[in-house]
């Protein structure tokens, strides 16, 4: 692990700790800092992942970091400045735009290094929005979670390429390891999702919060095409909660019912055991309508030995090798997704297993959380050396 000062204290600022890639990365880095002998503070609204942060030795500082209200942002900056002084914070790392504004103000007020990670590709349709987004690039360096994200950040903000470092989001390969998932975990999940052990249909899992751009509605429409063609050899599982988007959840329920897919498509809600979920499935889907900056829901299943179908844009072009570890499918094209689903179903267990094995080998080589943490802590060490 990279050499950090003996009294190193990291303060990460992230909106909340509910679910998602930025949140998981926050936990991974916190754990790495603790292992390296430092302290890991996280300022956030909190959420269901908070106990996991505390379990790895991190410390949660509750504040409304998710708020975009200008007055709250300023208030958060004051709070962060106080925390930096009282806790002797060495460096502050922001993981979203509104918290980054507070973090940048606090860093400048206290004289400590600031950096941010671009976990998403933000749209900017006006100069004001572009200025808002640019706070993520105001540190000595900016971390991008994929080569795709790095190229977009450089192009969008016109900053020097050497100021943007690509560090691929990592997967916890100790957690996402088929060898450590006991059969009873898979059986318990199947029972909770009301899947009969005798059900031999090909199981297709889409993991992600219920929101339009994640593509659940697209997958339902593709499933309707398969049903219209007389197919009933598949079961699609939509794992994720609506996070307050009740109207989208209702629209999905309506679409499933109108297409007569109640027995073929199920919304199973939030899942706390994703490794078991991927082993329960035969194939994973990531049909995002907008480009995923990285897309861990295409990488995690590969780490578990399952092939992935992913939209052919964004980070998926780096993480899925078409024809070898999965399928890349035209974004937003219902017919293309219906054909790809049919191909994945018809591939049979042997080919799917071979693709899954290839994906697992590649994921373990390129996308480990250990490598991501080592690279990130290396950035911290470099920033601190340059700040002295």
N, C-alpha and C positions, 0 to 999 in steps of 0.2 A: 504494500500500500504506500502511496506517496507520502513523503515526509512533511508533516504539518507541525507547527509550533506546539510545544508541550501544553500550552494553555489555550489551544484553539477552541473557539466557540463559533459555531455557524448559526445564523438566523435565516431560515427560509420563510418566505411569505407567500401563501397560496390562499385562494378564496375560501375553499372549504375542503373537507376530507370525507366526501361522500363516496365517490367511485370515479374511476377514470385513470388515464395514463399519467397525467401530471401529478395526480395525488399519489399513485403508486411509486412514481419516481421520487417524490418527496420522501416517502417512507424508506425507499432503498438507500438514498443518500444519507438520511438521518442514521440509519443502521450502520452504514460504512464509516461515518464520522465517529460514532461511538466505538466501533471496533478499533479505529485508529487511535483511540485514547482521548478524543475530544468530546465536547458537548454539542448536542443537536437540538436547537430550539425551533419550533414551528409556530408562526403567528397565523391564525386561521379562525374562521367561524366554527370549525370543528365538523363533526359528522360521524358516520358509522365506522370510519377507518381510524378514528382517534385511539381506540384501545390497542390497535395494532402498532400505532406510533409509540405508545407508551411501553408496549411489550418489547420493542427493540431498543429501548433506552432513551427515546426522544422525549422532549418536553413540550406540551401543548400550551400555547399562550392564546387564550380565547379573545378574539376581537372581531368586529364586523368587516373582515378583510374582503368579503365578497361585494361590498357596497360600491356603487359607482356615483353615489351622491358626493358632490364636491366637498361639502362640509365634513362628511364622514371621512373622506380621503385625507383631508387636512388633519382631522382628529387622529386618524390612524398614524399619520406621520409623527405627530407629537408623541403618541404612545410608543412607537418604534424607537424614536430618539431616546426616550427614557429607558427603554429596555436595553438598548445598545450600551448606554452608560452604566446602568446598574449591573448588567450581566457581563460586562467587559466583552462584548461581541467583537469578533475579529473581522467578519465579512458578512454581507447580507446578500441573499440570492432570491430574486423574485421570479414567480412562475405564472404571472398573468398581468394584464395591463393596469387595471385600477390599483391593485396592490403594489405594482412596480412604481407608480407615481409616489405613493407614500414612502416606499422603501428608498427611492432615489433622493427624496427630500431629506429623509432621516440620515442617509449615508453622507450627504454633503454637509449636513449640520454637525455630524459627529466625526467626520474625516476618516471613515472606513471605506474599503473597496465595495463597489456595487456591481453586480452582474445579473443578467436575466436569461432565462431559457425560453425560446420560442417553442412552445408545445403545439401551436396551431398556426395556420396561415390565415392572417386576418385580412378581411376585405376592406379596402379604403376607396370610397366613392367620392370623397371630398378632401380638400387640403386639411380641414380640421380633423377628420378621422385619421388621415395619414400622420398628422402630428401626434394624435393620441396614441397611435400604434408605435410611433418611433421611440417612446419611452423605453421600450424593450432593448433598444440599441444604444442607450446612453452610458452604459458601463464601459470599462476598458475592453471587454470582449462580450460577445453574445454567443450563447450556446444554441445551436439548432439541433433538433432531434432526428434529422435525417439529411442526406445530401439534397433531397428535393426541397426541404424547408430552407436549408442554407442558401440555395440558389435563389429562392423566392425573396428571402430577406435582403440579400445583396442587391437584387434587381429593384425591389420596392423602395429601399431607402438610400440606394446609391452610396453605400459605405464600402470601405476598403475590404477586400476579401479576407485579409489576414485578421480582421476584427471579428469574424464569424467562424466559429469552430463547430463542425458537425460531430456530435457524439450520439450514436444511435441509441435509442431507448432500449434498455436491457430487460430481459426476462429472468425472473428468479428460477434458475434451472434446478435448484434443490426442491422448490415447490412444484414446478412444472416438469415433473419427472414421472413417467408412467410407473416406474419401479416402486415408487413410494405411495401409490394410491391403492389402498386395500379394496378388494371387491365389494366389501360391505358399504363403502362410501358411494360407489356407483349404484348399488342396489337401493340404497336409501334415497338417492336423488331420483332414480327411476320411479320409485314408489311415490315420492312427493309430487312428481310430475304426472302421475297416473299413467305410466307406461307399463303395459303388460310385459312380463319377462319373455313371453312367447311371441311378442310382436317382432317380426322379421323384416319390417320395412326399413329402408335406408333412412337413417336419422340425420337430419341436416340442421345444424345449430347456427343461429345468428345471435351473437352476444353483443349487447350494446344498449345504451339507454334508448327509450322509445322516443324518437324524434325523427322528423321527416327526412333529414339528410342522411341518416344512417341506413335508409333503404328498406325498412321493413315492409312498407306498402308495395314497393317494387317486387319484393320476393313473393308477397301474397298474390300479386297479379301474374307473376311467372308461374306460381303453383296452379292458378286457375287455368292457365294455358295447358299445363300438364294434365289436369283433370279433364279438360275438354277433349284432350287427345286419348282419353280412356285410361290414364295411368292412375294407379292407387297404391304404388309401391314405395311411397315416401312419407315421412313425417317431419315437418318443419317445426322447430322449437325456437321461439323468440324469447330470449332470456335478457331481462332488463326491466327497470321500472320507468314510469313516465316522468318522474321528478316534477310533478305538478302539471304535466301536459295532458290533462285528462281528455281534452277534445281530440287529440291525436290518437290516444288509446281507444276512445270510442269509435273513431273513424276506422281504425284497424279492425275492431270487433265487427263493425258493420260490413266491411269489405269481405271479411272471412265468412260471415253468415250469408251474404248475398251470393257469394261464389259457391256456397255449399261445401266449404272446406273445414267445417267444424271438427271433423275427424282427422284432418290432414295437416292443419296448422294450429299450433297452440301457443298462446302467450303465457309463459310460465313464471314471469316476475323476476325479481332480483335473485341472483345466485351467489351464495357465499363460498361455494366449492367449485371454482371453474376448472381445476385440473380434472376432477371427476366428471364434470359436464362434457369436457372434450373427449374423454374416454367413452362416455355414454354415446356420443355421436359417432357417425361414420365420416362426416365431412363438415367443415366449418365454412361459413359464408361471411363476407365483408363487402356488401353491395353498396357502399357509401356513394351518394349522389355527388357530393363534393369531394375533392381529393383529400385523402387522409395524409396529414403531415408525416406520420410514421405508420400507425395502424397496428397496434399490438394484438388486435383480435384476428389478424392474419398470421402473426408470428407465434403466439401462445399455442394455438392448436398444432402448428408444425412441431414445436418443441415436445408436444405430447404424441407425436407420430400420426397426426391426422392431416390429410391434404386440405388445402384452402381454395375456395373460389373467392376472388377479390376483384373489385372494379379496377379496370386497367387505367389507372392514373395515380398521381401522388406517390406516396411512399411504398405502396404495394408493388410498384414496378421494381423496387429494390429488394423487397422481402419475399416475393413469390416468383418462382421460375416456372413460366408457363410450360405445361407438358411434363415437368419433372417433379415439382413439389406441389402443384395445384393447377388452377386455371385462372387466367386473366380474362375478364369479360367486359364488353363495351359498357361504359357507365350509363345507367338510366335506360338501357334498351331492354324492354320486357322480353321480346322474342329471343334476343341473345342470351338472356339469363335463363329462359325456359330451356333453350338448347343446351346450355352449359350444365344446368341441373340434370337434364336427361343424360348427358354424357357422363357426369359423375356417378349417377345411379347405375348406368349400364356398364361402367368400368369394371364393376365387380370387386369382391373383397381383395383378391390378390393384387390387382393393379393399384387399388387405393392404398393397400398396405405398403407397396413398394414406393409409391409417391410419398406416403407419410414418413417412411424411413429416410428417404432422401431429404425431406424437409427437416426432420429431426436432426440429422447430421449437420445440415447447414445452419440451422438456428443455434445449435450448441456452439458452433464455431464462431458465428458472427454477432450474436445478439444476447450475450450473457449480461446479467445485471452486474456481475463482478467486474467485467471489462468497462461497463459504463461508469461504475463508481470509481474505478481506478483512474479513468480519464478525467472525470469531473474533479476529483480531489487533486489531480495533477494541475488542473487549471487554477484551483484555489491556491495551491502552493506557489505557483508562478505569480499570481496576482499579489500575494502577500510579500513575496520577495521584491517585486517591483515597487511596492508601496512603502518600503522601509526608507 
